[in-house]
């Protein structure tokens, strides 16, 4: 469970495939050019690992923002989908993140998953069954077509997702878009179009955000200087790094890290 009050600044992080279920309050998350707003009894669903920025917009001392994050196991989702007698028809939407309404069945399943935090010894025995039930509830719920698209699209977009993972794993290197397109089995133009349709950002924007988030992490955890960390994450110019850092986080590296450490 995550607890927070209204935040003054966005929280930048790399999102993994998961459901972020809002129990109380409201929040927004931005992926590239798309901003998603979600509130009590809604969830944000992310189907591929990608960088984003989030901010709690409704939370107070007497009613803080509360959410539960449950990792989305796509292997189990596929297994359940293929076991269904009448699986839902996949939706055509290609976005890797969306907001969904939660019905009682999904909320009940999520509540049982969260309750296991108080019984750690029961997690290995009970959680696998809850994950399987959750996948079934998602596929048979009002957004079942979108989750079916994750299963069917996962195979169709497998090489595109592999290219995204390659870019994520080599964020600190000079990566040619033509090489990523070849890995995805697409022309550079088609790769660029499909990459942006899925992540709401271009490959260059995706890599840049990963670099800057990693740089921030290194300066906080290892007390590295801005110049040193610029080269560490793949920048050739510390001044360019500082400009792009300030554009994303709102302040130059030294000032931003100082504020975070004194908060």
C-alpha positions, 0 to 999 in steps of 0.5 A: 500500500502507498500512502501520500498527501498532495504533492508539490512536485511530480514524482518521476519513475520507471513504471513496470507492468502493473495495476495501480489501484486507487483506494482513496484520493486522486492522481495523474501520471504522464507518459510522454504526450499522454496524461492519465487521471485516475481516482478512487475505485479506478486503476491505471494499468501499465503493460510495458516498462516505461518512464513516466511522471506522477503527482497526487492531486487529492490527498489530505492529512485526514484522508491521504491518498492510498493506492495498491500496486499489483504487478501484472503477470502477463504469462498468467494473463495469457494462460487464463485467456487461452483456457477460457471457452469464450475469451473476449475479442481483443480491442484495437487500442495500442496504448501501453497505459490506460485507466479503468473502472473497477468492479466489485469482483476486481476490488475484492480480489485486490483486497485479498491480495493486499490483506496477505501483507499481514500474513507473509507466511501465507503469500507463497500458498495463496497469492498465486491463486489470487493472481490467477483469479485477478487475471480472470476478473480482468478478462471478464470485466468491462475492460476485458477486450483491452486485456485480451489485446495485451495477450494477442498484441503481446505476440504481434508486438513481441519484437517491438517490445524487445526493441523497447527493452533493448533501448531500456537496457542500453540507455547509456549508449548511442543507439541508432533508431534504424538498428532498433527498427531492424530488431523490431522487424519494421521500417524506421518510419513504421517503428517510430510510429508504432513506438509512439503509439504504444508509449506516447513518446519517441525513441529519443524521448524515451531514452532521454527520460531513462537517462535523466531518471538514472542520473538523478538516482545516481546523484542521490544514492552515490553523491556523484557530481553532475558532470560525472553522472552526465558521462555515466548515463551517456551524455557527451556534454555536461551542459546539455545534460544540465539543460535537459535535466532542468527541463524535466525536473524543473531545476538544474541538477545541483539545486534539484538534488539539494531540495530532495536531500533537504526535504 
